[in-house]
């Protein structure tokens, strides 16, 4: 799984939550580096922040969807602005989550996107 998030506290919290659940999480803090990671070692899921330095999350998503090798990569888009949902869906996001979100909410969504059963607790 690849997490693209430029806010260190949010990135660390998500990474901790997901690795504690047994998932392997790579991290990038900006879009261009994330694209290199996607194309060098394709992840099974990408969690993508909308607002990134340099290249926006929408630009990353557009590039991912344009490449046949990564076109079908499941993408969970994160943003602090709910009004960005339509743009994210048009760009090809599979799921959309507005910050702040609960730990249970993101964990359940990631499990669902990976085809894992939802667990209680």
N, C-alpha and C positions, 0 to 999 in steps of 0.2 A: 504494500500500500504506500502511496506517496501523498504526503501532506504538504501543501503549499500555503504557507501562512507567514506573514512578515512580523506579526506581533509576538515577541518571544514568550510572553506569559500564556497566551492562548495556545500557541504551538506546543509548549511544554505540557500544558494541561491535557490537550487532546492526545498527544503522544503517550503520556503516562497512562491515561485511561485505556487506550487501545492496546498498548503493550501489556498492561496488567491483565487484559482479557485474552492474551495469547497471540496477538497479531504482531507482525513485523512491520514497522513503520519507518520509512525514510522521510527526510524533511528537506525542503528547499524554502528559502525566504524570499525568493524573487522569481519572476516568470521565465526568463531566459534559461536560468540554471535548471528549473523544473522541466522545461522542454527537453533539454539534453538528457536529463535523467529518464524521462519517459521513453525517449527513443533509444537510449543505450540499454536499459533494463526495464522493459515495460512492466508496470505494476498491475495488480489485479483490480485496483480501485484508486481513484484520485479524489482527495478532498482538497478543494480549491477555493481560496479566498478571492473575493471579487476585487477588492482594492489592494493592489500590490505596487511596490515601487517599480518604475520603469515600464514594464509590460503588464497591463491589467489582466485580471483573471479571465475576462471575456476574450482578450486577445490570445491568451494561452489556450483557452477552450476552443476557439476558432481554429488555431493551428493544429491542435490534437484531432479535431474532427475532420480536418482537411487531409490528414495523412492516413492512407489505407491501413498502415500497421497499428495505428492507435484509434482509429475511427470508432470502434465499438467499446472502448475503455469506459467503464462506469464512472460517472463524475457526480460528486456531491458538492454543490456550490454553497459557500458560506458568505454572508454579507451582513453588515450592520444596518443596511437600508432595505427594508421590505419592498420598496418600489422597484428594486432591481430584479425582482423575480421574473418578470416577463422577458427582459433582455437575456437573462441567463437561460431561460427555457428556449428562446429563439436561437441562441447560440449552441444549444444542444446539451444542456445540463440534464442529467437524469433525475436529479433530486435537488431540492433547494432548502436551505435552513438559514433562518435569520438569527443573528447574534442579538442578545445572549440566548443560549440554548442550554438545556439541562444535560448533565452527563448521561442520564438514562436515554434521553432523546437521541443524541448523536450515536451512542452505542447501539441502540435498537435499529437506527437507520443504516448504519454500517453493516450490521449483521444481516439485515434484510437484503441489502445490495449485494452482499457476498454469498447470499443463499444459505446463510446459517440460521438455525432456529433461534427465535427470540427466547431469551432466558428471563426468568423472574429475578427480581432483586436489583 
